[in-house]
Structure formats: structure tokens, C-alpha cells
């Protein structure tokens, strides 16, 4: 975890009893920014599973979306990959959730750690189950970006956020903040 707390001391099958969103939501406020990486980079608005989003991809998305997508100190960053959209199609077709909550997924590359730190954002959330690319980029570490972003950068991380309606609204008026 962070602030000197070991994850084993505060995280159970019920979640994080100290820093979970249910314990902090009333205390978090800030400017939200959506980076719709799926729409900016993929022809079908959905990144494929295993796609590692790099700092260059984030910067390209900001450039494509314009000035309201600039990310800065204290912002709450939302990153849409399109994976939840794809999972919903599977549900509608009767295929269930598939691997959505545990299998391969698009997500942030470990190489984005410097970008996340330099941006000075306060939190980040994605529409995927793990926020970082799955399978992980290193065999020797499970969720390595979590291991850096939470205790060393101090980021709040949100996963499995439904960003589709927000993304459609942002695309319609080209305002991403």
C-alpha cells in the first residue's frame, strides 16, 4: 500500500480498508480529464488486449483531443481503452464477461511511470480491470506499475470505470475536461 502501510496489513478480500475509494471518495475533488486512447488510436475505438499504452500514446491522444485534454498537477485522469465496450458486446451476444475481469487487457505500460510522475496527477482510473497492460510486461513482477504508482508516486488508482457515456459526450463537443 502506501504511507508506510504494507498491503497485507490493510487489504483483504473486502478491499483496502484504509485507502479504498469507499473510504476516501468524499475527500477527493479536482479537475477530471478524459484521455480516450481507444478512440484516438484505434480505428474501431477499442485497443486490443495486450496493447501497452506508452507516454507517446498518451501525448498523441492529448494532441488529437486538443487543449481541454491537457493534463496537469492535481488532475484526476481517466483513460478509456474500449475494453469495457468490447466486454459489453460479448454480454449482449450471450458470451458473458469472458476474460474482462482477470484476463489479457490493454493498459498503461510500465514505461509510463515517469510520465505519470512528471504530470503530477492526483489519481488515474481506467475502464480495464487492472489499469496496466495485461499480461504484465515483466514475468518476475505482478502488476509492476501498481508497485511504483501507489507507494512511490502516491496515485489513487481506479479500475473498471464505465467511461463510455462520458467518452461519447466528450467526443461530441470536443471538451475532455
C-alpha positions as CSV (number, residue, x, y, z in Angstrom):
1,X,0.0,0.0,0.0
2,X,1.5,3.4,0.9
3,X,2.3,5.8,3.7
4,X,4.2,3.0,5.4
5,X,1.3,0.5,5.3
6,X,2.0,-2.9,3.9
7,X,-0.7,-4.1,1.6
8,X,-1.0,-7.3,3.7
9,X,-2.0,-5.1,6.7
10,X,-4.9,-3.2,5.1
11,X,-6.1,-5.2,2.0
12,X,-8.4,-8.1,2.4
13,X,-11.0,-9.8,0.1
14,X,-13.2,-6.9,1.1
15,X,-10.8,-4.4,-0.5
16,X,-8.4,-1.8,1.0
17,X,-9.8,-0.8,4.4
18,X,-7.7,2.4,4.6
19,X,-7.3,3.9,1.1
20,X,-10.2,2.2,-0.8
21,X,-12.4,4.6,-2.8
22,X,-15.3,4.0,-0.3
23,X,-13.1,5.4,2.5
24,X,-11.8,8.4,0.5
25,X,-14.4,9.4,-2.1
26,X,-15.9,12.2,0.0
27,X,-12.4,13.8,0.4
28,X,-11.3,13.8,-3.3
29,X,-12.2,16.6,-5.6
30,X,-10.4,18.0,-8.7
31,X,-10.4,18.6,-12.4
32,X,-11.2,15.5,-14.3
33,X,-9.6,14.8,-17.7
34,X,-10.6,12.0,-20.1
35,X,-8.0,10.6,-22.5
36,X,-9.9,8.4,-24.9
37,X,-6.9,6.5,-26.1
38,X,-9.1,3.9,-27.7
39,X,-10.9,6.4,-29.9
40,X,-7.7,8.4,-30.6
41,X,-5.5,5.4,-31.6
42,X,-7.8,2.5,-32.8
43,X,-9.9,2.5,-35.9
44,X,-12.7,0.7,-34.1
45,X,-12.3,2.9,-30.9
46,X,-11.1,-0.1,-28.9
47,X,-7.5,-1.0,-28.1
48,X,-6.7,-4.7,-28.4
49,X,-6.0,-6.8,-25.4
50,X,-2.3,-6.7,-24.5
51,X,-1.8,-3.2,-26.0
52,X,0.7,-1.3,-23.9
53,X,-0.1,2.4,-23.8
54,X,3.1,4.4,-23.7
55,X,3.8,8.0,-22.8
56,X,3.9,8.7,-26.6
57,X,0.4,7.3,-26.9
58,X,-0.9,9.5,-24.1
59,X,0.8,12.6,-25.6
60,X,-0.7,11.7,-29.1
61,X,-4.1,11.4,-27.5
62,X,-3.8,14.8,-25.9
63,X,-2.7,16.3,-29.2
64,X,-5.6,14.7,-31.0
65,X,-8.2,15.8,-28.4
66,X,-6.9,19.4,-28.0
67,X,-6.3,21.9,-25.3
68,X,-9.0,20.7,-22.9
69,X,-7.2,17.3,-22.7
70,X,-4.0,18.8,-21.3
71,X,-3.1,17.0,-18.1
72,X,-1.6,18.8,-15.1
73,X,-0.9,18.9,-11.4
74,X,-3.7,17.6,-9.2
75,X,-5.9,16.4,-12.1
76,X,-7.9,13.2,-11.9
77,X,-7.1,11.3,-15.2
78,X,-9.5,8.9,-16.8
79,X,-8.1,6.6,-19.5
80,X,-10.6,4.9,-21.8
81,X,-9.3,1.9,-23.8
82,X,-12.6,0.5,-25.1
83,X,-12.2,-2.9,-23.3
84,X,-15.4,-2.5,-21.3
85,X,-17.3,-1.7,-24.6
86,X,-16.0,-4.9,-26.1
87,X,-16.9,-6.9,-22.9
88,X,-20.5,-5.5,-23.1
89,X,-20.8,-6.7,-26.7
90,X,-19.9,-10.1,-25.5
91,X,-22.5,-10.0,-22.8
92,X,-25.1,-8.8,-25.3
93,X,-24.2,-11.8,-27.6
94,X,-24.6,-14.2,-24.7
95,X,-20.9,-14.8,-24.3
96,X,-20.8,-13.4,-20.7
97,X,-17.9,-11.3,-19.4
98,X,-15.3,-13.5,-20.9
99,X,-11.8,-12.6,-19.6
100,X,-12.7,-9.0,-18.8
101,X,-12.1,-9.3,-15.1
102,X,-8.9,-11.1,-15.0
103,X,-7.6,-11.9,-18.5
104,X,-5.5,-10.0,-21.0
105,X,-6.2,-6.3,-21.3
106,X,-5.0,-3.1,-22.9
107,X,-3.5,-0.7,-20.3
108,X,-0.7,1.5,-19.3
109,X,2.9,0.4,-19.9
110,X,5.3,0.3,-17.0
111,X,7.2,2.8,-19.1
112,X,4.6,5.5,-18.3
113,X,5.7,5.7,-14.7
114,X,7.9,8.7,-15.5
115,X,5.1,10.4,-17.4
116,X,2.7,9.8,-14.5
117,X,5.1,11.2,-12.0
118,X,6.0,14.3,-14.2
119,X,2.4,15.1,-14.8
120,X,1.7,15.4,-11.1
121,X,-1.8,14.0,-11.4
122,X,-3.6,13.0,-8.2
123,X,-5.3,9.9,-9.5
124,X,-6.0,7.8,-12.5
125,X,-8.8,5.4,-13.5
126,X,-9.4,3.2,-16.5
127,X,-12.1,1.0,-18.0
128,X,-10.0,-2.1,-17.5
129,X,-9.7,-4.4,-14.6
130,X,-6.1,-3.7,-13.8
131,X,-5.2,-0.2,-15.2
132,X,-1.9,-1.5,-16.5
133,X,-1.4,-3.8,-19.6
134,X,-2.1,-7.5,-19.1
135,X,-0.2,-9.7,-19.4
136,X,2.3,-7.8,-17.4
137,X,5.4,-6.7,-19.2
138,X,7.7,-8.5,-16.7
139,X,7.5,-12.1,-15.7
140,X,9.1,-11.5,-12.4
141,X,6.6,-8.9,-11.1
142,X,2.8,-8.9,-10.8
143,X,1.3,-5.5,-11.6
144,X,4.6,-3.7,-11.6
145,X,3.2,-0.3,-12.4
146,X,0.9,-0.6,-9.3
147,X,4.1,-1.3,-7.2
148,X,5.5,2.0,-8.4
149,X,2.4,4.3,-8.8
150,X,0.7,3.6,-5.5
151,X,3.6,3.8,-2.9
152,X,6.1,5.9,-4.7
153,X,4.0,8.3,-6.7
154,X,1.1,8.3,-4.3
155,X,-1.6,7.9,-7.0
156,X,-5.1,6.8,-6.4
157,X,-6.0,4.1,-8.9
158,X,-9.4,3.3,-10.2
159,X,-10.3,0.3,-12.2
160,X,-13.4,-1.0,-14.1
161,X,-14.8,2.5,-14.6
162,X,-17.6,2.9,-17.1
163,X,-16.3,5.7,-19.3
164,X,-18.4,5.1,-22.5
165,X,-21.1,7.7,-21.9
166,X,-18.6,10.3,-20.8
167,X,-16.4,9.5,-23.9
168,X,-19.3,9.9,-26.3
169,X,-20.2,13.2,-24.7
170,X,-16.6,14.4,-24.8
171,X,-16.2,13.4,-28.5
172,X,-19.5,15.2,-29.4
173,X,-18.4,18.6,-28.1
174,X,-14.6,18.1,-28.1
175,X,-14.3,19.1,-24.4
176,X,-12.4,16.5,-22.4
177,X,-12.2,18.2,-19.0
